[in-house]
Amino acid sequence: MPELDGFGALLELRGDKRFAATPVIALTASAMQGDRERALSAGFTSYLTKPVGLSALRIEMERLLG
């Protein structure tokens, strides 16, 4: 995203009390050591790396939404 990355978007979402508890999946091509921990500690609920299969994404969404 040209003006806002995923971390910035997450801050915007979490700043609105309506979305404070909404599960947010970090879906990224960034798969370096420590990236997952950085995303989760920033407040993402889950972390998946690209390429991600549709079934894996669906399973993760179902897990998060219960």
Number of C-alpha atoms within 10 A of each C-alpha: 6 4 6 10 9 15 14 11 13 19 14 13 16 17 11 10 9 9 13 14 11 14 14 18 20 20 17 15 11 13 12 7 8 9 13 19 11 12 18 15 10 12 17 22 15 16 18 17 13 10 9 12 10 9 9 11 14 11 12 16 15 10 9 14 9 6
